[in-house]
C-alpha cells in the first residue's frame, strides 16, 4: 500500500529537484522516471556528463523536494 501511494506522489513531481534517501544513501538530482518498481534520478552537477541512479521503490526511506 505504501509503495503505490509513494509511486503516485513521485509521479506527480517528475522533472523536479529531489533528494531520495535509502537506508545508507542519499541521491540528489532531478526525478526523471517513475516506473512500477523503481525511480530514476539524474544527477547533473553542471555542464557535461551526468549520472543516473535507478532506485527501487521498496528501498526508499524518504524523499525531499527543496523549495
RAFEN-V638633 format. One record per helix or strand of 3 or more residues. SS is the DSSP state (hx for helix, st for strand). FROM is the first residue (numbers start at 0). TO is the last residue. Records with the same first field share a line. If there is no record, write none. Layout:
SS=FROM-TO + FROM-TO
This chain:
hx=1-11 + 56-58
st=16-20 + 25-33 + 37-42 + 50-55 + 61-63
